[in-house]
Amino acid sequence: MINTPFAIVLLARLDSEGLIRIPRGNLAMPGLLLQLDPHTSLARQVPAFLARELGEPDLLDAVRVTEIIYPSFEIPEMGEATLVLSTSSARWPAGSNHSLLPQILREMPKIKARVPYMKALQHLMGADNDRIDAVEVTRDELLKLAKESKNTLD
């Protein structure tokens, strides 16, 4: 159950080349803004919203909510929102110019609200249950490791 008044919906669909693309919407934060109805399930709201928003009635039966991603975050001048990842069995129509999630992440400001988007990418990559640790390495340490493995970093 989502406890925020809004959801930002990311719809991940394959394009004709097999790449996962996501519509950006018109917000400062990428995705499509859905004002939630607390009396209707998310599983019903999201497909109906996406079919209407994208003008594709066939999405009503092709979309499913894949993951609700926390933490929620603040949308300036609107309120708190939760990121909802949805997927569709239907491919994007030819000529669709939606964005790749890594491209969206690179263009986002490095703020706390970026974390749910990184989690969405992890989920799409199938690494959502993997433990991933970050390690700080100096350039000298990296060069030493590269030399030991007979690779170069030039």
C-alpha contacts under 8 A as a table, 3 or more apart, distances in Angstrom:
res1	aa1	res2	aa2	distance
2	I	82	T	7.18
4	T	7	A	7.30
4	T	36	L	7.93
4	T	72	S	7.72
4	T	80	E	5.71
4	T	81	A	5.44
4	T	82	T	6.45
5	P	35	Q	6.13
5	P	36	L	5.60
5	P	79	G	7.39
5	P	80	E	6.65
5	P	81	A	6.50
6	F	33	L	6.87
6	F	34	L	5.66
6	F	35	Q	4.61
6	F	36	L	5.38
6	F	79	G	7.56
6	F	80	E	6.56
6	F	81	A	4.59
6	F	82	T	6.56
7	A	33	L	5.97
7	A	34	L	5.17
7	A	35	Q	6.49
7	A	36	L	6.67
7	A	81	A	5.00
7	A	82	T	4.78
7	A	83	L	5.69
7	A	84	V	6.35
8	I	30	P	7.87
8	I	31	G	5.55
8	I	32	L	5.34
8	I	33	L	4.67
8	I	34	L	6.14
8	I	81	A	6.49
8	I	82	T	6.15
8	I	83	L	4.89
8	I	84	V	6.03
9	V	31	G	5.41
9	V	32	L	5.07
9	V	33	L	6.35
9	V	34	L	7.00
9	V	46	V	7.66
9	V	83	L	6.07
9	V	84	V	4.82
9	V	85	L	6.01
9	V	86	S	7.00
10	L	22	I	6.23
10	L	23	P	7.14
10	L	30	P	7.93
10	L	31	G	5.09
10	L	32	L	6.67
10	L	83	L	7.38
10	L	84	V	6.16
10	L	85	L	4.95
10	L	86	S	5.99
11	L	21	R	7.92
11	L	22	I	5.47
11	L	23	P	6.81
11	L	31	G	7.81
11	L	85	L	6.31
11	L	86	S	4.90
11	L	87	T	5.52
11	L	88	S	7.30
12	A	20	I	5.86
12	A	21	R	5.69
12	A	22	I	5.15
12	A	85	L	7.40
12	A	86	S	6.19
12	A	87	T	4.86
12	A	88	S	6.71
13	R	19	L	7.97
13	R	20	I	5.29
13	R	21	R	5.62
13	R	22	I	6.78
13	R	87	T	6.06
13	R	88	S	5.60
13	R	89	S	7.23
13	R	90	A	6.94
13	R	91	R	5.69
13	R	92	W	6.26
14	L	17	E	7.56
14	L	18	G	5.18
14	L	19	L	5.21
14	L	20	I	4.46
14	L	21	R	6.15
14	L	90	A	7.71
14	L	91	R	5.04
14	L	92	W	6.18
15	D	18	G	5.28
15	D	19	L	5.46
15	D	20	I	6.39
15	D	21	R	6.65
15	D	91	R	5.53
15	D	92	W	4.94
15	D	93	P	7.25
15	D	94	A	7.40
15	D	96	S	7.66
16	S	19	L	7.51
16	S	91	R	7.04
16	S	92	W	7.07
16	S	93	P	7.67
16	S	94	A	6.49
19	L	100	L	7.62
20	I	100	L	6.26
20	I	101	L	7.71
21	R	98	H	5.51
21	R	99	S	5.16
21	R	100	L	4.74
21	R	101	L	6.84
22	I	31	G	7.46
22	I	98	H	5.45
22	I	99	S	5.33
22	I	100	L	6.20
22	I	101	L	6.72
23	P	30	P	7.74
23	P	31	G	6.09
23	P	32	L	7.34
23	P	98	H	4.96
23	P	99	S	6.31
24	R	27	L	7.87
24	R	30	P	4.65
24	R	31	G	4.62
24	R	32	L	6.72
24	R	98	H	6.95
24	R	99	S	6.92
25	G	30	P	6.13
25	G	31	G	5.14
25	G	32	L	4.96
25	G	33	L	7.60
26	N	30	P	7.63
26	N	31	G	7.93
26	N	32	L	7.53
27	L	30	P	6.29
27	L	31	G	7.41
27	L	32	L	7.69
27	L	33	L	7.70
29	M	75	I	7.56
29	M	108	M	7.83
30	P	104	I	7.23
34	L	46	V	7.98
34	L	49	F	7.27
36	L	45	Q	7.77
37	D	40	T	5.64
37	D	45	Q	7.85
38	P	41	S	7.51
40	T	44	R	6.85
40	T	45	Q	6.64
41	S	44	R	5.42
41	S	45	Q	6.26
42	L	45	Q	4.92
42	L	46	V	5.89
42	L	65	V	7.62
43	A	46	V	6.00
43	A	47	P	7.11
43	A	64	R	6.77
43	A	65	V	6.04
44	R	47	P	6.11
44	R	48	A	6.53
45	Q	48	A	5.44
45	Q	49	F	5.93
46	V	49	F	5.07
46	V	50	L	6.07
46	V	63	V	7.86
46	V	64	R	7.75
46	V	65	V	7.13
46	V	86	S	7.99
47	P	50	L	5.19
47	P	51	A	6.03
47	P	59	L	6.34
47	P	60	L	4.86
47	P	61	D	7.31
47	P	62	A	7.76
47	P	63	V	5.40
47	P	64	R	6.79
48	A	51	A	5.23
48	A	52	R	6.21
48	A	59	L	7.76
48	A	60	L	5.53
49	F	52	R	5.23
49	F	53	E	5.85
50	L	53	E	4.96
50	L	54	L	5.75
50	L	55	G	7.88
50	L	56	E	7.77
50	L	59	L	6.97
50	L	60	L	7.65
51	A	54	L	5.56
51	A	55	G	5.65
51	A	56	E	4.80
51	A	57	P	4.88
51	A	58	D	6.91
51	A	59	L	5.07
51	A	60	L	5.67
52	R	55	G	5.10
52	R	56	E	6.68
52	R	57	P	6.84
53	E	56	E	7.97
56	E	59	L	5.77
57	P	60	L	5.87
58	D	61	D	6.14
58	D	62	A	6.66
59	L	62	A	4.72
59	L	63	V	5.64
59	L	88	S	7.42
59	L	90	A	7.48
60	L	63	V	6.25
62	A	88	S	5.24
62	A	89	S	5.57
62	A	90	A	6.23
63	V	86	S	6.66
63	V	87	T	5.66
63	V	88	S	4.41
63	V	89	S	6.96
64	R	86	S	5.56
64	R	87	T	5.69
64	R	88	S	6.47
65	V	68	I	7.78
65	V	84	V	7.16
65	V	85	L	6.20
65	V	86	S	4.32
65	V	87	T	6.61
66	T	84	V	7.74
66	T	85	L	5.57
66	T	86	S	4.92
66	T	87	T	6.36
67	E	84	V	6.03
67	E	85	L	5.13
67	E	86	S	6.86
68	I	82	T	7.34
68	I	83	L	6.22
68	I	84	V	4.70
68	I	85	L	6.29
69	I	72	S	7.56
69	I	82	T	6.73
69	I	83	L	5.30
69	I	84	V	6.02
69	I	85	L	7.30
69	I	116	P	5.86
69	I	119	K	7.10
69	I	120	A	7.05
70	Y	82	T	6.64
70	Y	83	L	7.00
70	Y	116	P	6.02
71	P	82	T	7.20
71	P	115	V	7.79
71	P	116	P	6.45
72	S	80	E	6.67
72	S	81	A	5.53
72	S	82	T	4.47
72	S	83	L	6.86
72	S	113	A	7.72
72	S	116	P	7.68
73	F	80	E	5.49
73	F	81	A	5.53
73	F	82	T	6.53
73	F	112	K	7.71
73	F	113	A	5.49
74	E	78	M	7.74
74	E	79	G	5.57
74	E	80	E	4.34
74	E	81	A	6.15
74	E	113	A	7.46
75	I	78	M	5.46
75	I	79	G	5.35
75	I	80	E	5.91
75	I	81	A	6.72
76	P	79	G	6.69
83	L	116	P	6.64
83	L	117	Y	7.68
85	L	120	A	6.67
88	S	91	R	7.38
92	W	96	S	6.27
93	P	96	S	5.89
99	S	103	Q	6.69
99	S	104	I	6.66
100	L	103	Q	5.28
100	L	104	I	6.37
101	L	104	I	4.92
101	L	105	L	6.15
101	L	121	L	6.67
102	P	105	L	5.05
102	P	106	R	6.24
102	P	121	L	7.50
103	Q	106	R	5.20
103	Q	107	E	6.41
104	I	107	E	5.28
104	I	108	M	6.28
105	L	108	M	5.21
105	L	114	R	7.36
105	L	117	Y	7.12
105	L	118	M	7.28
108	M	114	R	7.04
109	P	114	R	7.48
110	K	114	R	6.51
111	I	114	R	5.66
111	I	115	V	7.93
112	K	115	V	5.87
113	A	116	P	6.47
113	A	117	Y	7.66
114	R	117	Y	5.34
114	R	118	M	6.44
115	V	118	M	5.13
115	V	119	K	6.30
116	P	119	K	4.91
116	P	120	A	6.17
117	Y	120	A	4.92
117	Y	121	L	6.36
118	M	121	L	5.09
118	M	122	Q	6.29
119	K	122	Q	4.93
119	K	123	H	6.18
119	K	128	D	7.13
120	A	123	H	5.03
120	A	124	L	6.24
121	L	124	L	5.09
121	L	125	M	6.14
122	Q	125	M	5.09
122	Q	126	G	6.28
122	Q	127	A	5.09
122	Q	128	D	5.09
123	H	126	G	5.12
123	H	127	A	5.78
123	H	128	D	4.52
124	L	127	A	7.60
124	L	128	D	7.91
125	M	128	D	7.58
126	G	129	N	7.64
127	A	130	D	5.10
137	V	141	E	6.17
137	V	142	L	6.43
138	T	141	E	5.21
138	T	142	L	6.23
139	R	142	L	4.99
139	R	143	L	6.08
140	D	143	L	5.10
140	D	144	K	6.16
141	E	144	K	5.07
141	E	145	L	6.22
142	L	145	L	5.11
142	L	146	A	6.12
143	L	146	A	4.98
143	L	147	K	6.06
143	L	152	T	7.44
143	L	153	L	6.92
144	K	147	K	5.10
144	K	148	E	6.21
145	L	148	E	5.10
145	L	149	S	6.28
146	A	149	S	5.13
146	A	150	K	6.00
146	A	151	N	4.91
146	A	152	T	5.75
146	A	153	L	7.02
147	K	150	K	4.86
147	K	151	N	5.82
147	K	152	T	6.59
148	E	151	N	7.70
